[in-house]
Amino acid sequence: MIEFVLNLTTVQWFILAIALIGVEVLAPSSYFLWPGVSAFVVGFLSWLFPGLSATWEIGIFVTLAVATSVVWQVWFKSSMETTDAPQLNRRASQYVGRKIVLREDFVDGAGYVSIDDSRWRAESETGANLPTGTRVEVIAVDGVTLRVKEAPVEVA
């Protein structure tokens, strides 16, 4: 195996580059992209300088793969934008704090609530049975289940 690695040809470097980038295309994560690009660069360098030793090729490949991966991770994390709508794609989380009136009874501390155009499974914070017409407040979300508690009656 070591013999094979120490005798990689220009074509084999390009094949390694295509294989690594192909894996990246099939399972996007950016973990295989930069080693693939590095293998391509080493293949290009071995074509440009045919006398380049295997030690140099492997050293350049490892250095480039690690450096580009680290730079990518640092840049990618620093470029993440904060948004003014952090709950945008977490629909259930948008309902926390919302007060609603039950349209059906809770049995064994669980039932369904209607919010806007959706029907959600909900569980009472205390596990209590709640009758239809009870005003509740959404206090948390557990997966696709809303946690609710009885809301105090508001005086107008």
C-alpha positions, -999 to +999 in steps of 0.1 A: +000+000+000+028+024+009+045+015-023+014+025-043+011+058-025+047+066-031+044+059-068+012+079-077+013+091-112-001+123-126-032+105-139-037+088-105-037+122-087-063+134-111-083+102-106-081+107-068-092+143-072-122+132-093-131+105-068-129+128-038-150+155-055-174+128-066-179+118-030-185+154-021-211+157-048-229+126-035-227+136+001-222+173+004-203+183+035-171+201+023-150+174+040-140+158+007-140+190-015-108+205-003-087+173-003-101+167-039-090+202-049-056+195-033-052+163-052-060+181-084-034+208-076-008+181-069-017+163-101-012+195-120+021+201-103+033+166-110+024+172-147+041+206-147+072+192-129+076+156-139+107+151-116+087+161-084+094+134-058+067+114-041+077+129-008+071+164-021+038+154-037+024+138-005+037+167+016+021+193-007-012+173-008-014+169+030-004+206+036-029+219+011-057+195+022-054+205+059-048+242+052-077+246+028-101+226+050-092+247+081-094+280+062-128+269+048-142+260+082-130+293+098-143+314+069-176+295+067-183+299+104-174+336+104-196+342+073-228+328+089-252+357+090-274+364+119-310+368+109-338+390+121-361+360+119-343+331+137-376+311+140-383+313+102-380+276+095-391+264+129-428+269+126-437+253+159-412+275+178-430+306+165-460+296+185-443+298+219-460+325+240-492+323+218-525+321+237-553+300+222-587+286+232-591+248+231-617+235+206-617+200+220-611+183+253-576+172+265-578+136+277-550+122+299-533+156+296-530+155+258-551+166+228-550+187+197-550+225+193-558+246+162-535+275+155-539+295+123-545+269+096-529+239+114-538+213+139-510+204+164-507+177+190-504+193+224-497+182+260-507+199+292-477+210+313-493+194+344-508+164+326-543+177+336-574+171+315-585+204+301-621+210+288-631+226+255-630+264+258-600+266+282-576+293+273-540+280+271-506+294+264-479+275+244-449+274+266-425+250+247-421+227+218-409+191+219-404+179+184-439+184+168-457+184+201-467+217+218-464+220+255-492+242+269-504+255+303-536+271+314-534+308+307-547+333+332-579+351+322-572+385+309-593+414+321-601+439+294 
